[in-house]
Amino acid sequence: SDLSPGTFYLPAYNEIFLNGEEDSGNGLQVDTVDRNRFYGGIGYTFRNNLRFQFGYMNQSTDPIDKAQWQFSLHHSL
């Protein structure tokens, strides 16, 4: 579905990364659930094929959590 020019929208997603094998070789192990990424933002449609998004993503792994702001321009032909 296309968004009309001048439309604001709220993108959001949550990604969970799963490992099929816990043995990564050389005696190293990884968790079945390796990381989780959550993103939420706001977008604006300039034209049917041109959108801008600004949002926040938090990426969680066992040792650390990493947060970052993201700016993106989406264009389609």
C-alpha positions, 0 to 999 in steps of 0.5 A: 500500500502506498502512502500519499504525499504529505503523510506522516507514519510510525514505523516499528519493528522487533527482530529476534536473531536465532542460532540453529547451532549453539556450537560455533567451533573451536570450543566456542558456544553461542546462545540460541537467542543471540540478539534482539533489535527494537526500532521505533520512529516517525516517517514522512512521505514526500512523494509516492516513491520518496520517504524520510524516516527518523527513529531510535534502535536498541540492540541487545546482546548478552554482553551489551545493549547498544542504542542508536539514532537512525536517519534514512531516506527510502526511494523506489523506482 
